[in-house]
Amino acid sequence: MPEETQKPTPRCRHLRSNALYLFDALPEDDEGYEYGSSACWCQHTMKTIGPDDDLVGLQVCRLADRTCYEPL
């Protein structure tokens, strides 16, 4: 019996990347979000550190246990 693949938790709505300058809307998938760059920042702080003093990134900004996390 095949294992069920878990759908990843949506990224935080405040996560931003350089991909925003390439598309006219937020990319729907992670691949499009990282298109051409892995540089990400938080919309709240405008830095690579979030309001919870943790690093910002596509993998870590989808963890519901972060106090600043809001799903997309």
N, C-alpha and C positions, 0 to 999 in steps of 0.2 A: 504494500500500500504506500503510495507516495506521500512524503511529508508535506504538510500544508506550509506554504510560504507566508510568513507574516508580513503584512503591509507595514512599512516603516511609519513611525509617527511623523506627522507633517512638521516641516521646519517652522521656526518662529516667524511670525509676521513682521518682526522688526529686523530680521537679518537682511543685509544688503550685500550686493557684489557688483563688480564691474560689468557683469552681464546686463545690468539695468540700462547701461548706455548703448547697448547693442540691439535691444528689443524695444518694442513700443508698449509692452506689458510684462508683468512678472512671468518668467518661464514657469511652466507647470511641473517640469521634472527636474531632478537634481543635475542631470547631465547638461541641460540648457542653462541652469543656474550658474554652473561653473565654467561655462563656455569661455575659453580663452584666458581664464585667470582663476586662481583659487583665492584671490584677495577678497576677504569679507570683512564687514564691520557692522556694528549695531546702530540702528537708527536712533536709539535713545542717547547713546554716548558719542556717536560719530567716531568711534575708535574700535580697535580690535579687542577691547576689553568691554564686557557687558556691564550693566548696572549692578550685577552680583559679584563683580571683581573677578570673573572667570573669563578665559579666552573665548572668542567668538569663532564659529566655524560651522560648516554645513552639518557635520556629524554631531557636534555638541549642542547646537542650538535647536535641537528637537527632543531634548530630554525634559520630560514634564516635571522633574524634580528641581529644575532651575527656577528660582523665585521670579525671574523676569520673563519666563516663557509664556507666550501666547500663540496658540496654533494658527497656522495660515488658513 
